[in-house]
Amino acid sequence: MFSKNKQFLTSMIIIGVLFFLFGFITWLNGILIPYLKIACEINNLQSLMVASSFYIAYFVMAIPSGWVLKKTGFKKGMMVGLWVMAIGALIFIPAASVRSFPLFLFGLFVMGTGLTILQTSSNPYITIIGPVETAASRISIMGICNKVAGALAPLILAYFILNDGDSFVQSLATMGTEEKTIALDALASRAIAPYSVIAISLFLLGIMMRYSPLPDIESENNIETENISSNADVASIFHLPHLWMGVIALFFYVGAEVIAGDTIIRYGMLLGIDIAQAKVFTSYTLFAMIVGYILIGLILVPRVISQRVALILSAVLGIVFTLAAIFTTGITSVFFIVLLGLANAIVWPAIWPLAIHNTGKHIKMASSLLIMAIAGGATIPLVWGALADHFAGQPQNAYWICIPCYLMIFYFGMWGYKLKPRKTLQ
């Protein structure tokens, strides 16, 4: 018993480190979007391609990542994922040197590919390591690790690349073409040092993870059968409608989460708020998510409410806060976007176990499909960018795109999760 508890704690700590890393790398995008908009002279829609290039990797590479993990094993696969991320960070060096927006996007795609490999393995692992009833609480702990890193990441990167953003933008207006080009090249080059450090850190962490005491998920087949109810007579994953509803709900959720975290700085700037003040808005949103993880994910679930009820409550709060942001303006509107972090906190931890429950022998493919759903962060924010450009004088109208996202989450929590599988005798 002691050995089993020690293994559980060790696994939680190591996966927690990985989730911290996920958050740090992922939420750098919050400051990269306004930074590259200035440095590469692009519009709102183009700037949201920063998030799209990163998140589309989850759709393109989720199934290949499963193949990589099958070939390499769990721990070697994590090392490969970390090293792929390191390569993506290194691509930022030539991208910054020549101020190439497409090359920046390619670097982000490669980093997203590395993260896909890591997420494909770690998310199902943390779900099946214990009872499914407390899976949301375990994922909430991982979410705290993720969002603490995410709150710190844009603040740290902003210090190095956009610390004087307001004065820099003002000075550009007075420069001639040649002088402006030199200034923008210098701004782009600021990304070289931090991303070099990130690349080295990822490479070293890959080596450390390879030789860590984390048990291999492939050797823990008994955990899967104990904690994920089996549907042995379900012939195909296409006969599991509750899983597909979970995939769709997760797709819309990630889109809403990315909009709340990655657009808020740009939104503040569109409302006339200085960069010096707006650059911390992503961190505020993530701090709100941390509060949500602690309040809902750790204190209320499952002691007071079930993870399904928490999911429904989150969807309702998301709709209320979105409407409040749309029908207000200025810092008040920004405040309600920050509160979307609170609404979003428990959605991922609640959808995941509800979606993979009763998938039985199909759990690995189910996990890959759920990882692919992260592509919602690649597509839905682009709609926000297009709407922000269209409603130039009233950018809060761009947040209408969040309403159908939360409605889909509400549907899954109310009815979608309990759709019965089509069973075919084997």
C-alpha positions in Angstrom: 0.0 0.0 0.0 2.8 2.4 0.9 4.6 1.6 -2.3 1.5 2.2 -4.3 0.8 5.5 -2.6 4.5 6.5 -3.2 4.2 5.6 -6.9 0.9 7.7 -7.1 2.6 10.7 -5.5 5.7 10.4 -7.7 3.5 10.2 -10.8 1.5 13.2 -9.8 4.6 15.3 -9.2 6.2 14.4 -12.5 3.1 15.0 -14.5 2.6 18.2 -12.5 5.9 19.4 -13.8 4.9 18.6 -17.3 1.6 20.5 -16.9 3.5 23.5 -15.6 5.6 23.3 -18.8 2.4 23.0 -20.9 1.1 26.2 -19.4 4.3 28.2 -19.7 4.8 27.4 -23.4 1.1 27.7 -24.3 0.3 31.0 -22.7 3.4 32.8 -24.1 1.0 33.2 -27.1 -0.9 35.8 -25.1 2.0 38.3 -25.3 3.3 37.0 -28.7 0.1 38.1 -30.4 0.4 41.8 -29.7 4.2 41.6 -30.0 4.2 40.1 -33.5 1.4 42.4 -34.5 3.7 45.3 -33.9 7.0 43.7 -35.1 5.6 42.1 -38.3 3.0 44.9 -39.0 -0.1 42.6 -39.3 -3.8 43.0 -38.6 -6.0 41.5 -35.9 -7.0 38.4 -38.0 -3.4 37.7 -39.0 -2.2 38.1 -35.4 -4.6 35.4 -34.3 -2.7 33.0 -36.6 -0.2 32.9 -33.8 -2.7 30.8 -31.8 -3.9 29.0 -34.9 -0.5 27.8 -35.9 0.2 26.5 -32.4 -3.1 24.8 -31.8 -3.6 23.3 -35.3 -0.7 21.0 -34.5 -3.0 19.2 -32.0 -5.3 18.2 -34.9 -2.7 17.4 -37.4 -0.3 15.5 -35.1 -2.5 13.8 -32.4 -2.8 10.5 -34.2 0.8 10.5 -35.4 1.8 11.3 -31.8 0.0 8.2 -30.7 2.0 6.2 -33.2 5.2 7.8 -31.9 4.4 6.8 -28.3 3.6 3.3 -29.4 7.0 3.0 -31.0 9.1 4.7 -28.4 7.3 4.0 -25.2 5.9 6.5 -22.7 9.0 8.0 -21.2 11.1 8.1 -24.4 8.1 9.6 -26.1 8.0 12.4 -23.5 11.7 13.0 -24.2 11.0 13.2 -27.9 8.2 15.6 -27.3 10.4 17.9 -25.2 13.1 17.8 -27.9 10.6 18.6 -30.7 9.5 21.6 -28.6 13.1 22.7 -28.2 13.5 22.6 -32.0 10.5 24.8 -32.4 11.9 27.3 -29.9 15.2 27.3 -31.9 13.3 28.2 -35.1 12.5 31.5 -33.4 16.1 32.5 -33.7 16.2 32.8 -37.6 12.6 34.0 -37.5 13.5 36.9 -35.3 16.7 37.6 -37.2 14.9 38.1 -40.5 11.6 39.2 -39.0 9.7 36.5 -40.9 6.1 36.1 -39.6 5.7 32.7 -41.5 8.8 31.4 -39.9 7.5 32.4 -36.5 4.3 30.5 -37.3 6.3 27.5 -38.3 8.2 27.5 -35.0 5.0 27.7 -33.1 3.6 24.7 -35.1 6.7 22.7 -34.2 6.3 23.6 -30.6 2.7 22.6 -30.7 3.7 19.3 -32.2 6.0 18.6 -29.3 3.2 19.5 -26.9 0.8 17.2 -28.7 3.1 14.2 -28.0 3.3 15.2 -24.3 -0.4 15.8 -23.9 -1.4 12.6 -25.7 0.3 10.6 -23.0 -0.2 12.7 -19.9 -3.9 13.5 -20.1 -5.1 9.9 -20.1 -2.5 9.0 -17.6 -3.7 11.5 -15.0 -7.3 10.4 -15.6 -6.8 6.6 -15.1 -4.2 6.8 -12.3 -7.1 6.8 -9.7 -10.9 6.5 -9.4 -12.8 8.1 -12.3 -15.1 9.9 -9.7 -12.1 12.0 -8.5 -10.5 12.5 -12.0 -11.7 16.1 -12.2 -10.0 16.9 -8.9 -6.7 15.3 -10.1 -6.9 17.2 -13.4 -7.7 20.4 -11.4 -4.4 20.0 -9.6 -2.7 19.7 -12.9 -4.7 22.7 -14.1 -3.3 24.7 -11.2 0.2 23.8 -12.2 -0.6 24.7 -15.8 -2.3 28.0 -15.1 0.3 29.2 -12.5 2.9 28.8 -15.2 0.6 30.4 -17.7 0.1 33.4 -15.5 3.8 33.9 -15.1 4.8 33.2 -18.7 3.4 36.4 -20.4 4.7 38.6 -17.6 8.2 37.2 -18.0 8.3 37.3 -21.8 6.8 40.8 -21.8 9.6 42.0 -19.6 12.1 41.0 -22.3 10.3 41.8 -25.6 7.6 44.4 -24.9 8.6 46.2 -21.8 8.5 49.6 -23.5 5.6 48.9 -25.8 3.7 52.2 -25.5 6.7 54.4 -26.1 7.9 52.2 -28.9 4.6 52.3 -30.8 4.4 56.1 -30.4 7.9 56.5 -31.7 7.1 54.5 -34.8 4.7 57.1 -35.9 7.4 59.7 -36.2 10.0 57.5 -38.1 10.8 57.4 -41.7 10.6 54.1 -43.7 14.2 53.1 -43.2 14.4 54.1 -39.6 11.1 52.2 -38.9 12.5 49.1 -40.5 15.6 49.2 -38.3 13.5 49.7 -35.2 11.2 46.8 -36.0 14.1 44.5 -36.8 15.5 45.4 -33.4 12.2 44.7 -31.7 12.0 41.3 -33.4 15.5 40.4 -32.3 14.4 40.7 -28.7 12.9 37.2 -29.0 16.2 35.5 -29.6 17.5 35.4 -26.0 14.4 34.2 -24.2 13.7 31.5 -26.8 17.3 30.3 -26.8 17.0 29.8 -23.0 13.6 28.0 -23.5 15.2 25.7 -26.1 18.1 24.7 -23.9 15.8 24.2 -20.9 13.5 21.9 -22.9 16.4 19.9 -24.2 17.8 19.3 -20.6 14.3 18.6 -19.3 13.9 15.9 -22.0 17.0 14.1 -20.7 15.8 14.4 -17.1 12.3 13.1 -18.0 13.8 10.1 -19.8 15.5 8.9 -16.6 12.8 9.9 -14.2 11.1 7.3 -11.9 7.8 7.8 -13.6 6.2 4.4 -14.2 5.4 3.5 -17.8 1.6 3.7 -18.6 2.0 0.8 -21.0 2.8 -1.5 -18.0 -0.2 -0.4 -16.1 -2.9 -2.1 -18.1 -4.7 -3.1 -14.9 -5.3 0.6 -14.0 -7.2 1.1 -17.2 -9.6 -1.8 -16.7 -10.2 -0.9 -13.1 -11.1 2.8 -13.7 -12.5 3.0 -17.2 -15.7 1.0 -17.5 -15.5 -1.4 -20.4 -17.8 -1.6 -23.5 -16.3 -4.8 -24.8 -19.1 -5.3 -27.3 -18.8 -1.9 -28.9 -17.1 -2.7 -32.2 -16.1 0.8 -33.3 -15.3 4.1 -31.7 -17.9 5.5 -34.0 -20.5 3.7 -31.9 -19.8 5.9 -28.9 -21.9 9.1 -29.4 -21.1 10.4 -25.9 -17.4 10.5 -26.8 -18.0 12.4 -30.0 -20.2 14.9 -28.2 -17.3 15.3 -25.7 -14.9 15.9 -28.6 -17.1 18.6 -30.0 -17.7 20.2 -26.6 -13.9 20.2 -26.0 -13.3 21.7 -29.4 -15.6 24.7 -28.6 -14.3 24.9 -25.0 -10.6 25.3 -26.1 -11.7 28.0 -28.6 -13.4 29.9 -25.8 -10.5 29.4 -23.5 -7.9 30.7 -26.0 -10.1 33.7 -26.9 -10.4 34.6 -23.2 -6.6 34.3 -22.6 -5.0 35.2 -25.9 -7.2 38.1 -27.1 -7.6 40.0 -23.9 -4.4 42.0 -24.3 -5.3 43.0 -27.9 -8.8 43.7 -26.8 -7.6 46.1 -24.1 -5.5 47.9 -26.6 -8.4 48.2 -29.0 -10.3 49.9 -26.2 -7.5 52.4 -25.9 -5.8 50.9 -22.8 -2.1 51.4 -22.7 0.2 48.3 -23.5 1.8 48.8 -20.1 -1.5 48.0 -18.4 -3.0 45.6 -21.0 0.1 43.3 -21.1 -0.9 41.8 -17.7 -4.5 41.0 -18.7 -3.7 37.4 -19.8 -2.2 36.8 -16.4 -5.3 38.1 -14.7 -7.4 35.7 -16.7 -5.2 32.8 -15.7 -5.2 33.8 -12.0 -9.0 33.7 -12.3 -8.7 30.2 -13.6 -6.5 29.2 -10.7 -9.2 30.5 -8.3 -11.7 28.4 -10.2 -9.6 25.3 -10.0 -9.2 25.7 -6.2 -12.8 26.7 -5.5 -14.6 24.4 -7.8 -12.2 21.7 -8.8 -10.7 21.0 -5.3 -13.1 22.2 -2.7 -16.6 21.6 -4.3 -16.0 18.6 -6.6 -16.9 15.9 -5.7 -17.7 16.8 -2.0 -20.5 19.2 -2.7 -21.3 18.9 -6.4 -20.5 16.4 -9.1 -18.1 17.2 -11.9 -21.0 17.2 -14.3 -23.0 19.8 -12.3 -19.8 21.9 -12.2 -19.6 21.7 -16.0 -23.1 22.9 -16.4 -22.5 25.7 -13.9 -19.3 26.7 -15.8 -21.2 26.9 -19.1 -23.9 29.2 -17.5 -21.3 31.4 -16.0 -19.5 31.6 -19.4 -22.7 32.8 -21.1 -23.4 35.4 -18.4 -19.9 36.8 -18.3 -19.7 36.9 -22.1 -22.9 38.8 -22.4 -21.8 41.2 -19.6 -18.5 41.8 -21.6 -20.4 42.5 -24.8 -22.9 45.0 -23.3 -20.3 47.0 -21.3 -17.1 48.7 -22.4 -13.8 49.9 -21.2 -12.1 48.3 -18.2 -15.5 46.9 -17.0 -15.8 44.8 -20.2 -12.2 43.6 -19.8 -13.0 42.6 -16.2 -15.8 40.3 -17.4 -13.4 38.7 -19.9 -11.0 38.1 -17.0 -13.9 36.4 -15.2 -14.2 34.0 -18.1 -11.1 32.4 -16.6 -13.2 31.5 -13.6 -15.9 30.1 -15.8 -13.5 28.1 -17.9 -11.5 26.5 -15.0 -13.4 23.3 -14.5 -14.5 22.7 -18.1 -11.5 20.7 -19.3 -11.2 18.6 -16.1 -15.0 17.8 -16.3 -15.3 17.0 -20.0 -12.3 14.7 -20.2 -13.4 12.0 -17.7 -17.1 12.2 -18.9 -16.0 11.7 -22.5 -13.6 8.8 -22.0 -15.8 7.0 -19.5 -17.2 3.7 -20.9 -14.8 3.8 -23.9 -13.1 0.6 -22.7 -10.7 -0.8 -25.2 -11.1 2.3 -27.3 -9.6 4.6 -24.7 -6.3 5.3 -26.5 -8.1 6.4 -29.7 -10.6 8.3 -27.6 -7.7 10.2 -26.0 -6.2 11.0 -29.4 -9.6 12.4 -30.6 -9.9 14.6 -27.5 -6.4 15.9 -28.1 -7.4 16.7 -31.7 -10.2 18.7 -30.3 -7.7 21.2 -29.0 -7.7 22.5 -32.6 -10.6 24.6 -31.5 -8.0 26.9 -30.3 -6.7 27.2 -33.9 -10.0 28.0 -35.6 -12.4 29.8 -33.3 -10.0 32.6 -32.3 -9.7 33.4 -36.0 -13.4 34.2 -36.1 -12.8 36.5 -33.2 -10.0 38.3 -35.1 -12.2 38.7 -38.2 -15.1 40.0 -36.1 -12.7 42.4 -34.3 -11.6 43.8 -37.6 -15.2 44.1 -38.8 -16.5 45.8 -35.7 -13.5 48.1 -35.5 -15.3 50.7 -33.3 -17.0 48.1 -31.1 -14.5 45.3 -30.6 -16.6 43.7 -27.7 -19.0 42.4 -30.4 -16.2 40.0 -31.4 -17.0 38.0 -28.2 -20.4 36.9 -29.6 -18.5 33.9 -30.9 -18.1 32.6 -27.4 -21.9 32.2 -26.9 -22.3 29.1 -29.1 -19.2 27.6 -27.5 -20.7 27.7 -24.0 -24.0 26.5 -25.3 -22.3 23.4 -26.7 -20.6 22.8 -23.3 -24.0 23.2 -21.6 -25.6 20.6 -23.9 -22.8 18.1 -23.2 -23.1 18.5 -19.5 -26.9 18.2 -19.6 -27.5 15.5 -22.2 -24.6 14.7 -24.4 -22.5 12.8 -21.8 -25.2 10.2 -21.3 -25.9 9.2 -25.0 -25.9 5.4 -25.1 -23.4 3.5 -27.2 -24.5 1.4 -30.2 -23.5 -2.1 -29.2 -22.6 -4.8 -31.7 -21.9 -8.3 -30.5 -18.4 -9.3 -31.3 
